[in-house]
Amino acid sequence: MDVAERIRAHGPRLTAAERRVATAILDAPQAVGFGTVADLARTADVGAASVVRLANKLGFDGYTELQQSIRDDLSAQLRPAAERIREDTPAGTAAHALAELANVRATLESVDEADLAELVARLADLDRQVLLVSGDASAGVALQFFAQLQQLRDGVVVVGGSTVAVQRELATASADATAIVIDLRRYERWVLEAVAVLTDRGIWTAGITDGPLSPLAQQSDVTFSVVAGSIGPFDSHVGTLALLDLVALDVATALRTSAADRLAAIETAWSASDALTDGAG
């Protein structure tokens, strides 16, 4: 985004207060795009004057122009790939690497440690069923997380498929289950409807989405914001993958004893069936 590029360019020259404002902007651009100077100042724990000074230092004529730049970028991100592909964008490995590294860094730096601890504690509770719901775009990343979590514990269910299958899983889910719902930006209706059902049933939900203004965030008990910027027509899911890898790591640590036995049994089964090869033979 234009604002992020300006922040990176001016980073070494920002004061401590201005850096806090800049961090707040990068952590939740959606909230800044539709909030007030006072909202941003409160989030960054600085005075309103620091917000205005940062806007001016970044080359904007006050907070309103800064806010409009963020809104323009958010609108651009919502456009279909068919429109985005027609734009001239930076090409090459270096530009792509910068974008993806920024996605991972911003996503992980925005993690609320208390929310993460609560999610991990629930996933490490072997008596709780786990439901995993994902839109189509993030389905591959979600299935990777499912494969990891399933090797650590029982009771993990992917909710998806036909309306019949989705409603069956939602209707029969345990009331004390934990649900993880993943979807970004152009949200799939069935995912939002699934979250509504989970909410109505009182099932605890963690939303992994693009920010606090996402309809997933509005209905989830905790929210993890993913930064998905890309120099191409498609949103990046590298930040989502990094976040889910972090969750899987913490769950594995919490379940070290039981998970070790489970993983050993899986490895034994793979070895006995000669399921894997190093390609040498």
Contacts in CASP RR format, 6 or more apart in sequence:
PFRMAT RR
TARGET T0000
AUTHOR 0000-0000-0000
METHOD contacts of the structure
MODEL  1
MDVAERIRAHGPRLTAAERRVATAILDAPQAVGFGTVADLARTADVGAAS
VVRLANKLGFDGYTELQQSIRDDLSAQLRPAAERIREDTPAGTAAHALAE
LANVRATLESVDEADLAELVARLADLDRQVLLVSGDASAGVALQFFAQLQ
QLRDGVVVVGGSTVAVQRELATASADATAIVIDLRRYERWVLEAVAVLTD
RGIWTAGITDGPLSPLAQQSDVTFSVVAGSIGPFDSHVGTLALLDLVALD
VATALRTSAADRLAAIETAWSASDALTDGAG
1 29 0 8 1.000
1 69 0 8 1.000
1 70 0 8 1.000
1 73 0 8 1.000
2 69 0 8 1.000
2 72 0 8 1.000
2 73 0 8 1.000
3 25 0 8 1.000
3 29 0 8 1.000
3 58 0 8 1.000
3 66 0 8 1.000
3 69 0 8 1.000
3 70 0 8 1.000
3 73 0 8 1.000
4 26 0 8 1.000
4 102 0 8 1.000
6 58 0 8 1.000
6 59 0 8 1.000
7 14 0 8 1.000
7 22 0 8 1.000
7 25 0 8 1.000
7 26 0 8 1.000
7 58 0 8 1.000
10 57 0 8 1.000
10 58 0 8 1.000
11 19 0 8 1.000
11 22 0 8 1.000
13 57 0 8 1.000
14 22 0 8 1.000
14 54 0 8 1.000
14 57 0 8 1.000
15 50 0 8 1.000
17 44 0 8 1.000
17 46 0 8 1.000
17 47 0 8 1.000
17 50 0 8 1.000
18 50 0 8 1.000
18 53 0 8 1.000
18 54 0 8 1.000
18 57 0 8 1.000
20 44 0 8 1.000
20 45 0 8 1.000
20 46 0 8 1.000
20 50 0 8 1.000
21 40 0 8 1.000
21 41 0 8 1.000
21 44 0 8 1.000
21 46 0 8 1.000
21 50 0 8 1.000
21 51 0 8 1.000
21 54 0 8 1.000
22 54 0 8 1.000
23 44 0 8 1.000
23 109 0 8 1.000
24 32 0 8 1.000
24 40 0 8 1.000
24 43 0 8 1.000
24 44 0 8 1.000
25 32 0 8 1.000
25 40 0 8 1.000
25 70 0 8 1.000
26 106 0 8 1.000
27 106 0 8 1.000
27 109 0 8 1.000
27 110 0 8 1.000
27 225 0 8 1.000
28 43 0 8 1.000
28 110 0 8 1.000
28 211 0 8 1.000
28 212 0 8 1.000
28 225 0 8 1.000
29 70 0 8 1.000
29 73 0 8 1.000
29 74 0 8 1.000
30 74 0 8 1.000
30 210 0 8 1.000
30 211 0 8 1.000
30 212 0 8 1.000
30 213 0 8 1.000
30 214 0 8 1.000
31 39 0 8 1.000
31 40 0 8 1.000
31 43 0 8 1.000
31 211 0 8 1.000
31 212 0 8 1.000
31 213 0 8 1.000
32 39 0 8 1.000
32 40 0 8 1.000
32 66 0 8 1.000
32 67 0 8 1.000
32 70 0 8 1.000
33 67 0 8 1.000
33 70 0 8 1.000
33 71 0 8 1.000
33 74 0 8 1.000
34 71 0 8 1.000
34 213 0 8 1.000
35 67 0 8 1.000
37 48 0 8 1.000
37 51 0 8 1.000
37 52 0 8 1.000
37 63 0 8 1.000
38 48 0 8 1.000
40 51 0 8 1.000
40 63 0 8 1.000
41 47 0 8 1.000
41 48 0 8 1.000
41 50 0 8 1.000
41 51 0 8 1.000
44 50 0 8 1.000
44 51 0 8 1.000
51 63 0 8 1.000
52 62 0 8 1.000
52 63 0 8 1.000
54 66 0 8 1.000
55 62 0 8 1.000
55 63 0 8 1.000
55 65 0 8 1.000
55 66 0 8 1.000
56 62 0 8 1.000
58 66 0 8 1.000
60 66 0 8 1.000
60 69 0 8 1.000
76 84 0 8 1.000
77 185 0 8 1.000
77 228 0 8 1.000
77 229 0 8 1.000
77 235 0 8 1.000
78 185 0 8 1.000
78 186 0 8 1.000
80 186 0 8 1.000
81 233 0 8 1.000
81 234 0 8 1.000
82 233 0 8 1.000
84 232 0 8 1.000
84 233 0 8 1.000
85 232 0 8 1.000
85 233 0 8 1.000
89 95 0 8 1.000
89 231 0 8 1.000
89 232 0 8 1.000
90 231 0 8 1.000
91 231 0 8 1.000
95 231 0 8 1.000
96 231 0 8 1.000
99 229 0 8 1.000
99 230 0 8 1.000
99 231 0 8 1.000
99 236 0 8 1.000
100 236 0 8 1.000
100 238 0 8 1.000
102 227 0 8 1.000
102 229 0 8 1.000
103 226 0 8 1.000
103 227 0 8 1.000
103 228 0 8 1.000
103 229 0 8 1.000
103 236 0 8 1.000
103 238 0 8 1.000
103 239 0 8 1.000
104 238 0 8 1.000
104 239 0 8 1.000
104 242 0 8 1.000
106 227 0 8 1.000
107 224 0 8 1.000
107 225 0 8 1.000
107 226 0 8 1.000
107 227 0 8 1.000
107 239 0 8 1.000
107 240 0 8 1.000
107 242 0 8 1.000
107 243 0 8 1.000
108 239 0 8 1.000
108 242 0 8 1.000
108 243 0 8 1.000
108 246 0 8 1.000
110 224 0 8 1.000
110 225 0 8 1.000
110 227 0 8 1.000
111 224 0 8 1.000
111 243 0 8 1.000
111 246 0 8 1.000
112 222 0 8 1.000
112 224 0 8 1.000
115 206 0 8 1.000
115 222 0 8 1.000
115 223 0 8 1.000
115 224 0 8 1.000
116 224 0 8 1.000
116 246 0 8 1.000
116 247 0 8 1.000
116 250 0 8 1.000
118 222 0 8 1.000
119 178 0 8 1.000
119 180 0 8 1.000
119 206 0 8 1.000
119 222 0 8 1.000
119 247 0 8 1.000
120 247 0 8 1.000
120 250 0 8 1.000
120 251 0 8 1.000
120 254 0 8 1.000
121 254 0 8 1.000
122 128 0 8 1.000
122 178 0 8 1.000
122 204 0 8 1.000
123 130 0 8 1.000
123 149 0 8 1.000
123 153 0 8 1.000
123 178 0 8 1.000
123 247 0 8 1.000
123 251 0 8 1.000
123 254 0 8 1.000
124 153 0 8 1.000
124 251 0 8 1.000
124 254 0 8 1.000
124 255 0 8 1.000
125 178 0 8 1.000
126 153 0 8 1.000
126 154 0 8 1.000
126 255 0 8 1.000
126 258 0 8 1.000
127 176 0 8 1.000
128 174 0 8 1.000
128 176 0 8 1.000
128 177 0 8 1.000
128 178 0 8 1.000
129 155 0 8 1.000
129 156 0 8 1.000
129 157 0 8 1.000
129 173 0 8 1.000
129 174 0 8 1.000
129 176 0 8 1.000
129 177 0 8 1.000
129 178 0 8 1.000
130 149 0 8 1.000
130 153 0 8 1.000
130 155 0 8 1.000
130 156 0 8 1.000
130 157 0 8 1.000
130 177 0 8 1.000
130 178 0 8 1.000
130 179 0 8 1.000
130 180 0 8 1.000
131 157 0 8 1.000
131 159 0 8 1.000
131 169 0 8 1.000
131 170 0 8 1.000
131 173 0 8 1.000
131 177 0 8 1.000
131 178 0 8 1.000
131 179 0 8 1.000
131 180 0 8 1.000
131 198 0 8 1.000
131 203 0 8 1.000
132 142 0 8 1.000
132 145 0 8 1.000
132 146 0 8 1.000
132 149 0 8 1.000
132 156 0 8 1.000
132 157 0 8 1.000
132 158 0 8 1.000
132 159 0 8 1.000
132 179 0 8 1.000
132 180 0 8 1.000
132 182 0 8 1.000
133 159 0 8 1.000
133 160 0 8 1.000
133 179 0 8 1.000
133 180 0 8 1.000
133 181 0 8 1.000
133 182 0 8 1.000
133 191 0 8 1.000
133 194 0 8 1.000
133 195 0 8 1.000
134 140 0 8 1.000
134 141 0 8 1.000
134 142 0 8 1.000
134 158 0 8 1.000
134 181 0 8 1.000
134 182 0 8 1.000
134 183 0 8 1.000
134 191 0 8 1.000
135 142 0 8 1.000
135 182 0 8 1.000
135 183 0 8 1.000
135 188 0 8 1.000
135 191 0 8 1.000
136 188 0 8 1.000
137 183 0 8 1.000
137 184 0 8 1.000
137 235 0 8 1.000
137 237 0 8 1.000
138 182 0 8 1.000
138 183 0 8 1.000
138 184 0 8 1.000
138 237 0 8 1.000
138 240 0 8 1.000
140 237 0 8 1.000
141 182 0 8 1.000
141 237 0 8 1.000
141 240 0 8 1.000
141 241 0 8 1.000
141 244 0 8 1.000
142 158 0 8 1.000
142 182 0 8 1.000
142 244 0 8 1.000
143 158 0 8 1.000
144 241 0 8 1.000
144 244 0 8 1.000
145 180 0 8 1.000
145 244 0 8 1.000
145 245 0 8 1.000
145 247 0 8 1.000
145 248 0 8 1.000
146 156 0 8 1.000
146 158 0 8 1.000
148 244 0 8 1.000
148 245 0 8 1.000
148 248 0 8 1.000
149 156 0 8 1.000
149 248 0 8 1.000
149 251 0 8 1.000
150 156 0 8 1.000
151 259 0 8 1.000
151 262 0 8 1.000
151 263 0 8 1.000
151 266 0 8 1.000
152 248 0 8 1.000
152 251 0 8 1.000
152 252 0 8 1.000
152 255 0 8 1.000
152 259 0 8 1.000
152 262 0 8 1.000
152 263 0 8 1.000
153 251 0 8 1.000
153 255 0 8 1.000
153 258 0 8 1.000
153 259 0 8 1.000
153 262 0 8 1.000
157 169 0 8 1.000
157 173 0 8 1.000
159 165 0 8 1.000
159 166 0 8 1.000
159 169 0 8 1.000
159 170 0 8 1.000
159 194 0 8 1.000
160 166 0 8 1.000
160 169 0 8 1.000
163 190 0 8 1.000
166 190 0 8 1.000
166 194 0 8 1.000
167 197 0 8 1.000
170 194 0 8 1.000
170 197 0 8 1.000
170 198 0 8 1.000
170 201 0 8 1.000
173 179 0 8 1.000
173 198 0 8 1.000
173 201 0 8 1.000
173 203 0 8 1.000
175 201 0 8 1.000
175 202 0 8 1.000
175 203 0 8 1.000
176 203 0 8 1.000
176 204 0 8 1.000
177 203 0 8 1.000
177 204 0 8 1.000
178 203 0 8 1.000
178 204 0 8 1.000
178 205 0 8 1.000
178 206 0 8 1.000
179 198 0 8 1.000
179 203 0 8 1.000
179 204 0 8 1.000
179 205 0 8 1.000
179 206 0 8 1.000
180 205 0 8 1.000
180 206 0 8 1.000
180 207 0 8 1.000
180 208 0 8 1.000
181 191 0 8 1.000
181 194 0 8 1.000
181 195 0 8 1.000
181 198 0 8 1.000
181 205 0 8 1.000
181 206 0 8 1.000
181 207 0 8 1.000
181 208 0 8 1.000
181 209 0 8 1.000
181 216 0 8 1.000
181 220 0 8 1.000
182 207 0 8 1.000
182 208 0 8 1.000
182 209 0 8 1.000
182 240 0 8 1.000
183 191 0 8 1.000
183 192 0 8 1.000
183 209 0 8 1.000
183 216 0 8 1.000
184 209 0 8 1.000
184 210 0 8 1.000
184 214 0 8 1.000
184 226 0 8 1.000
184 228 0 8 1.000
184 235 0 8 1.000
184 240 0 8 1.000
185 210 0 8 1.000
185 228 0 8 1.000
185 235 0 8 1.000
187 214 0 8 1.000
187 215 0 8 1.000
187 216 0 8 1.000
191 216 0 8 1.000
192 215 0 8 1.000
192 216 0 8 1.000
195 205 0 8 1.000
195 207 0 8 1.000
195 215 0 8 1.000
195 216 0 8 1.000
195 219 0 8 1.000
195 220 0 8 1.000
196 219 0 8 1.000
198 205 0 8 1.000
198 219 0 8 1.000
199 205 0 8 1.000
199 219 0 8 1.000
204 221 0 8 1.000
205 219 0 8 1.000
205 220 0 8 1.000
205 221 0 8 1.000
206 220 0 8 1.000
206 221 0 8 1.000
206 222 0 8 1.000
206 223 0 8 1.000
206 224 0 8 1.000
207 216 0 8 1.000
207 217 0 8 1.000
207 220 0 8 1.000
207 222 0 8 1.000
207 223 0 8 1.000
207 224 0 8 1.000
208 216 0 8 1.000
208 223 0 8 1.000
208 224 0 8 1.000
208 226 0 8 1.000
208 240 0 8 1.000
208 243 0 8 1.000
208 244 0 8 1.000
209 216 0 8 1.000
209 217 0 8 1.000
209 223 0 8 1.000
209 224 0 8 1.000
209 225 0 8 1.000
209 226 0 8 1.000
210 225 0 8 1.000
210 226 0 8 1.000
210 227 0 8 1.000
210 228 0 8 1.000
211 217 0 8 1.000
211 223 0 8 1.000
211 225 0 8 1.000
211 226 0 8 1.000
212 223 0 8 1.000
212 225 0 8 1.000
214 223 0 8 1.000
216 223 0 8 1.000
217 223 0 8 1.000
217 225 0 8 1.000
224 243 0 8 1.000
226 239 0 8 1.000
226 240 0 8 1.000
226 243 0 8 1.000
227 239 0 8 1.000
228 235 0 8 1.000
228 236 0 8 1.000
228 237 0 8 1.000
228 239 0 8 1.000
228 240 0 8 1.000
229 235 0 8 1.000
229 236 0 8 1.000
230 236 0 8 1.000
252 259 0 8 1.000
269 275 0 8 1.000
270 276 0 8 1.000
END
